[in-house]
Amino acid sequence: MSSQAEDWLFIRKIPANERHFDRMLYDVAIVGGGVIGCAIARALSRMQLRVILVEKECEIGFGTSKSNSGIIHAGYHAPHGTLKGELEWAGNQMWDALHDELDFGFVRNGELMLAMTPDQVPTLEHYRQQGVERGVTGLEIWDGERVRREEPALAAEVVAGLYAPTAGVVNPYEACFSLIDSARANGVEVLVDSPVEGITRDGDGVFSLLTRQRPVHARFVVNAAGVFADEIARMAGAGSFRIRPRKGEEYLLDKRLRGLVKRIIFPCPTAHSKGILVIPTYDGTLMVGPTAVFVEDKDNRTTSAAGSDEIFAAVRRFAPGISERDCIAEFAGLRAVADGEDFIIGPSEQKGFINCAGIQSPGLTASPAIAERIVAILHDEGLEMTPSPTYRSHIGKRVLFASQSLEDQVRLAAEDSRYGRIGCRCEQISEREIIEAIYAGARTLDGIKFRTRAGMGRCQGGFCSWRSMQLLSSELGIPMTAITKRGGNSWIVCDRKEGDDA
Ligand SMILES: Cc1cc2nc3c(=O)[nH]c(=O)nc-3n(C[C@H](O)[C@H](O)[C@H](O)COP(=O)(O)OP(=O)(O)OC[C@H]3O[C@@H](n4cnc5c(N)ncnc54)[C@H](O)[C@@H]3O)c2cc1C
């Protein structure tokens, strides 16, 4: 086996000594394993601290953090005087270092905000000025001719564009996985499948999180529970704010349209949304969306004909080559919107309980800066921070079989025959990569899909789902009937035979 592959396995594999002790007193318990919780876990793993992250789903990153546009926003969008504005630009600048240390897809491909009528040009100037005052570099206003020269697929009606080279795209779920793999490798414990159902505090100020699996005791708690952060705060008597879910539907387009636009493209934004975008994802396919509609149900991730109609009608106005017939997959995510629309980050009336709530867009962009802000707050609240002498910032690079040269593929397959067996034909993912995903914590079909891309191609899992299930079954020693698509009761096969009910 190649040393690169060995290194990957050594670092990413869930540590054999990761044990959860019922009576352990942790320094910090983080509630929520989205990109915010994972970034905080990793930032704290630099210190000599006992840290645990508690997640209700069976996998990390299965909340809003896997269902977003994956944009690292340029840094000029949110208004001055807001936490969103401050942390968007601070976070934006941290992604190159993160990308260098962790192994996830990220590229700064730039963004273009479009004016479709002359009266929208002052809006572009407003955002350019806001960015310049914040220190965002490289902002330029292009006239319509320049816009079409750079992006020939855009409509003739485009009057001007604000170009920002600081914007980029990331594989959001890969970022979550890499952050938590790094945190784990540096000693953070992770407890999945464990919704926090109650929070108590004893006379010594120690918090106890009550979960279905076991209680978790900690001196400090960080609430990073996304759309449920208001409920977690209320459990602890640590805040009466309200979080409302604002749903965004997204539509992934066929590879045929790869390269139609190079940059992230969107019209001038409204008060509630950055508008509907065309996003060249890190993997090269185009995505269009999102909508922005308040919903009551915090688990409502449905897509709709109305959402699709709204998105494709909006996109056609500036990118006429895109049609709903190109859609191969769709999903929806929920923005966690606090009253006032800003992030809520800080200590609460319960000493030691820190809220990190209302992290709607640009939460992904801001996540590394939010994590540093939380470390500083914990320190101010009395948590001693001593750098860990064993901290390792880098994690091994994954071997992506599909991106190797034919020569290297032959060599890898000779070293380990599992490289030679392709699990997912559309995306050319080897069985070895699927097994690595299972070693690193994937427990469901979606866990494998988001860690490896197996199932994301044109056939959407038609070929590889069964093979991934067989590997989950054999590697974890569980029956096929125990395997789910995304946890809960999303089982795929049942052990009843026709006639059993008769
Ligand atoms: C459609 C859409 C597009 C977006 N696009 C962008 C973008 O392009 N760029 C950008 O910067 N931002 C974007 N965002 C915003 C970004 O996705 C979020 O800010 C970010 O993902 C929030 O991360 P989080 O960790 O706070 O939330 P989540 O990912 O939702 O994580 C919270 C976690 O807490 C867990 N949890 C909840 N309750 C409990 C409990 N009781 N016990 C234990 N765990 C619990 C959940 O299961 C979940 O895993 C977008 C959002 C949406 C919806």
The ligand as a Tripos MOL2 file, in Angstrom:
@<TRIPOS>MOLECULE
LIG
   53    58     1     0     0
SMALL
NO_CHARGES

@<TRIPOS>ATOM
      1 C1        -29.8190   26.7630    1.1580 C.3       1 LIG1
      2 C2        -28.6620   27.3320    1.9410 C.ar      1 LIG1
      3 C3        -27.5620   27.8190    1.2710 C.ar      1 LIG1
      4 C4        -26.5000   28.3670    1.9900 C.ar      1 LIG1
      5 N1        -25.3960   28.7440    1.3280 N.ar      1 LIG1
      6 C5        -24.3360   29.2250    2.0070 C.ar      1 LIG1
      7 C6        -23.1720   29.6020    1.3250 C.ar      1 LIG1
      8 O1        -23.0730   29.4410    0.1210 O.2       1 LIG1
      9 N2        -22.1440   30.1280    2.0290 N.ar      1 LIG1
     10 C7        -22.2230   30.3200    3.3720 C.ar      1 LIG1
     11 O2        -21.2830   30.8500    3.9530 O.2       1 LIG1
     12 N3        -23.3070   29.9040    4.0700 N.ar      1 LIG1
     13 C8        -24.3530   29.3570    3.4210 C.ar      1 LIG1
     14 N4        -25.4520   28.9320    4.0890 N.ar      1 LIG1
     15 C9        -25.4470   28.9830    5.5450 C.3       1 LIG1
     16 C10       -24.6480   27.8070    6.1200 C.3       1 LIG1
     17 O3        -25.0330   26.6140    5.5150 O.3       1 LIG1
     18 C11       -24.8860   27.7410    7.6250 C.3       1 LIG1
     19 O4        -24.5910   28.9910    8.1910 O.3       1 LIG1
     20 C12       -24.0500   26.6860    8.3140 C.3       1 LIG1
     21 O5        -24.1370   25.4420    7.6720 O.3       1 LIG1
     22 C13       -24.5370   26.5560    9.7450 C.3       1 LIG1
     23 O6        -23.8150   25.5350   10.3620 O.3       1 LIG1
     24 P1        -24.2630   25.0260   11.8000 P.3       1 LIG1
     25 O7        -23.2040   24.1090   12.2660 O.co2     1 LIG1
     26 O8        -24.5950   26.2050   12.6620 O.co2     1 LIG1
     27 O9        -25.6560   24.3060   11.5650 O.3       1 LIG1
     28 P2        -25.9710   22.7800   11.1970 P.3       1 LIG1
     29 O10       -25.1630   22.2810   10.0890 O.co2     1 LIG1
     30 O11       -27.4570   22.6810   11.0480 O.co2     1 LIG1
     31 O12       -25.5000   21.9960   12.4750 O.3       1 LIG1
     32 C14       -26.2300   21.9730   13.6770 C.3       1 LIG1
     33 C15       -26.1620   20.5710   14.1990 C.3       1 LIG1
     34 O13       -26.7770   20.4980   15.4820 O.3       1 LIG1
     35 C16       -27.3830   19.2400   15.5770 C.3       1 LIG1
     36 N5        -28.3940   19.2780   16.6400 N.ar      1 LIG1
     37 C17       -29.5870   19.9250   16.6310 C.ar      1 LIG1
     38 N6        -30.2530   19.6660   17.7640 N.ar      1 LIG1
     39 C18       -29.4680   18.8680   18.5120 C.ar      1 LIG1
     40 C19       -29.6270   18.2400   19.7720 C.ar      1 LIG1
     41 N7        -30.7510   18.3790   20.5040 N.pl3     1 LIG1
     42 N8        -28.6280   17.4530   20.2410 N.ar      1 LIG1
     43 C20       -27.4820   17.2600   19.5170 C.ar      1 LIG1
     44 N9        -27.2990   17.8270   18.2950 N.ar      1 LIG1
     45 C21       -28.2750   18.6190   17.8050 C.ar      1 LIG1
     46 C22       -27.9890   19.0340   14.2000 C.3       1 LIG1
     47 O14       -28.2870   17.6740   13.9410 O.3       1 LIG1
     48 C23       -26.9090   19.5880   13.3030 C.3       1 LIG1
     49 O15       -26.0170   18.5970   12.8350 O.3       1 LIG1
     50 C24       -26.5500   28.4110    3.4070 C.ar      1 LIG1
     51 C25       -27.6610   27.8950    4.0700 C.ar      1 LIG1
     52 C26       -28.7050   27.3590    3.3460 C.ar      1 LIG1
     53 C27       -29.8800   26.7760    4.0610 C.3       1 LIG1
@<TRIPOS>BOND
     1     1     2 1
     2     2     3 ar
     3     2    52 ar
     4     3     4 ar
     5     4     5 ar
     6     4    50 ar
     7     5     6 ar
     8     6     7 ar
     9     6    13 1
    10     7     8 2
    11     7     9 ar
    12     9    10 ar
    13    10    11 2
    14    10    12 ar
    15    12    13 ar
    16    13    14 ar
    17    14    15 1
    18    14    50 ar
    19    15    16 1
    20    16    17 1
    21    16    18 1
    22    18    19 1
    23    18    20 1
    24    20    21 1
    25    20    22 1
    26    22    23 1
    27    23    24 1
    28    24    25 2
    29    24    26 1
    30    24    27 1
    31    27    28 1
    32    28    29 2
    33    28    30 1
    34    28    31 1
    35    31    32 1
    36    32    33 1
    37    33    34 1
    38    33    48 1
    39    34    35 1
    40    35    36 1
    41    35    46 1
    42    36    37 ar
    43    36    45 ar
    44    37    38 ar
    45    38    39 ar
    46    39    40 ar
    47    39    45 ar
    48    40    41 1
    49    40    42 ar
    50    42    43 ar
    51    43    44 ar
    52    44    45 ar
    53    46    47 1
    54    46    48 1
    55    48    49 1
    56    50    51 ar
    57    51    52 ar
    58    52    53 1
@<TRIPOS>SUBSTRUCTURE
     1 LIG1         1 GROUP 0 **** ****
